[in-house]
Amino acid sequence: MAAEHEHEGAHVLQHIVRLCSGMTHPGLQATVGGMAADALRQCEEAAKQTVKCLLQGFQEHSAGEMCIADSAWALNKVVLSNECARPWVRDAGGLAAIESSLRAFGHHNDMVNCCVWMTHALQGIPGIIAILRSPTFSTNVLRIAVDVSYEIYKFATPLYEQRDPEKEELFKCVMTILHDKGREDKSVLQSCCLAVEVLLHDDPNIVRLLADARGVTLLLDALQHADDNGSEALARAVALTVRSLSHHGTSAQQRLARESMEGEKVADKLVKLATRGAQTRAEEEAMIALAHWGGLKTVIEAMRTSSQHQCVVRGGLAAVAELVSPEMERQELPMLQDLLVTLIQLQDKLNAPDCNFRCTLENVVAIAKVVETMAHFPESASCESFHIAVKLLLAKVQNQSQELEDVVVASTEALGRMALAKQEWVGYLINLGATEVASDVIRKSHDRKLVKYSFWFAAALSGLKFVGEQIRVNKNRWDVVDAAFCTIIDIMDEDLEGEWVLSHQRAAAADLDRDMTSVFELVVEAMMIHSNSHALQYRGCHCIALLTQYVPREKSAHLIKGVSIVCAACRRHRFSEDIHRDAFLALRTLLRVDRNGPDKEIASQCKQEDVPSILKQTFENIDNPNECEYMEHGVFLIAVLSDVSQAIEFLERAKLLNLSVHGVKAIYQLCQIVPVTPYVARSVMQVLSRISQSPEYSNPTNELVVRFQQNAELLAGLLRGTYGDLG
């Protein structure tokens, strides 16, 4: 308890010293500050003496092994947690004491571990390198130093193309120990291989070192040793190392091939490891390494000749999922066809009642990857195995109630990507009944993930017409409406990028005319039904913003309903930035501002819904001034529904830099469309000048200030270009 109070006392003293800097009375400041500073110096001196006492216990070997181990443990905790204590330990001869203890008590694992970590805290990686280079330390000390190196780099971020000289020197030391000690000590061998794996990972500089240092031969010998002794961790480490080597181009592979001529070929050793029958993760890793080393052809051969080994099959499937991609070249198509035949045969085996392999999901994922890749090549249309595989995947979707969710999802995604790859496949899949299959999944399943994937797949085939029909039939189902709204956004939002975008259906959607108005109306109706759902309200607002341009002006009744539902969403979820962002965008789109101003009926409805009050309340509830980009649309609405001069005056009163950046941009955009009067233009220029002269807008190094000045200059230039000098 006393120690705890003393610890709190030190915190109080530190607090008093900080407070003294804010005092205005010089006498009190000097007296109190001096007392606190003196007390802290005494506290620091006491801490130094305590550390020295610990170090003495560590230095006196006559005190016994237990005393030294306790001292090492305590000192290690101190130097790891308190950077200020490290120079105290160094100045008191701590490094010499660590070196002496490592020589005298190298058999004591815990103490050695503490000593190595202390060395790293005091000297960094060079300290560990010095331990590994010393000829006087025992094998156990070297092994533990290698283990600590592994822990240090296990979660370290590689520098990629930048060289890390310390890491390279450490790697050379580990390889030397692997060469000198690995053959005689299995634990050293395993520690070195694990360290090599983490040092090698994603670092081409270390890969080059490995090849230059004839380290590959050592690793292959280690692989043989692992096979002979059944070392799981060692086998996995070597397999992963070979895999990492293959990631970095052909030069390392060629060097590996030359060195492996001294013994068995690399591929043969990996196949031997993969087929040893131990049913371990190392065997699967060996198959993946084999794929990276020798290509997918070696995997196909291994899977065919050793199909009785489950790890060979599982590792091969993992390699297929990892290496097969749409970026593959046309000349690889025959190999893909051959691979697909192997996978289809494997699926028949997995379907047999007496098969005890547990890799149905992995095989379907592999088939899906191959189908998705082959779909990019028109020649696949003449490949029988391709058609069999497509029908197999479609059957998995159709029988979704009897399949694993991930199997159905993988199958659905592959078929959707097939439709995106080439337009010709769209008609092919529709003729196979794919749209009806997806509709059936949506109707029967209440799994949100399956419903979303099925919607996306069907929309890839049939576009917005399908989406509208599904909302009409299932508008009371939250999951279906959610999937429908997401799909509308995937089709219609031109700003979206990525692998899920269905932009190929956008042009077809623009030609739907009456159907687009119907989809708009269905979105509004679904939002009314699910008014309490935060996600559906903001996605629905986004959909209204995207669909409005396709609804004819004469359908104003539908557009007015859109205004009402958007405003209702804002009022019900008044603290939601997501909803306000998309709602304000929707209202801006609904107003259809042109040279003559906004649509009068829509503007009137906005005023009836009291949109200015909604905007005022939203601005007042801004939680984070640095994240209000969504308010650009809000400022635009103020300028349209009230007046441009009121909008700029609002920005002046708000005094939020980020808001001003986006607000001035919105006013500039409006003034480009709708000319303002000279009086309003002059008022805007005056307010802009006052805002620019505010202290918070005077820092030229602030990115937001620079952006505000750019936007303000654009607006001022537009007004001067229209009306000349407004001063």
Secondary structure, DSSP 8 states (H G I E B T S, - for coil): -HHHHHHHHHHHHHHHHHHHTT---HHHHHHHHHHHHHHHHHHHHHHHHHHHHHHHHHH-GGG-HHHHHHHHHHHHHHHHH-TTHHHHHHHTTHHHHHHHHHHHSTT-HHHHHHHHHHHHHHH-HHHHHHHHH-TTS-HHHHHHHHHHHHHHHHT----TTS--HHHHHHHHHHHHHHHHHTTT-HHHHHHHHHHHHHHHTT-HHHHHHHHHTTHHHHHHHHHHHHHHHT-HHHHHHHHHHHHHHHTT-HHHHHHHHHHGGGSS-HHHHHHHHHTSS---HHHHHHHHHHHHHH-HHHHHHHHHHTTT-HHHHHHHHHHHHHH--TT--GGGHHHHHHHHHHHHHHHHHHHSTT-----HHHHHHHHHHHHHHHTTSGGGGG-HHHHHHHHHHHHHHHTGGGS-HHHHHHHHHHHHHHHHH-THHHHHHHHTTHHHHHHHHHHH---HHHHHHHHHHHHHHHTHHHHHHHHHHHTT-HHHHHHHHHHHHHHH-TT--STT--GGGHHHHHT-THHHHHHHHHHHHHHHHTTT-HHHHHHHHHHHHHHGGGS-GGGHHHHHHHHHHHHHHHHHTTT-HHHHHHHHHHHHHHHT-BTTBS-HHHHHHHHHTTHHHHHHHHHHT-S-TTS-TTHHHHHHHHHHHT-HHHHHHHHHHH--HHHHHHHHHHHHHHHHHS---HHHHHHHHHHHHHHHTSGGG--TT-HHHHHHHHHHHHHHHHHHHHHS---
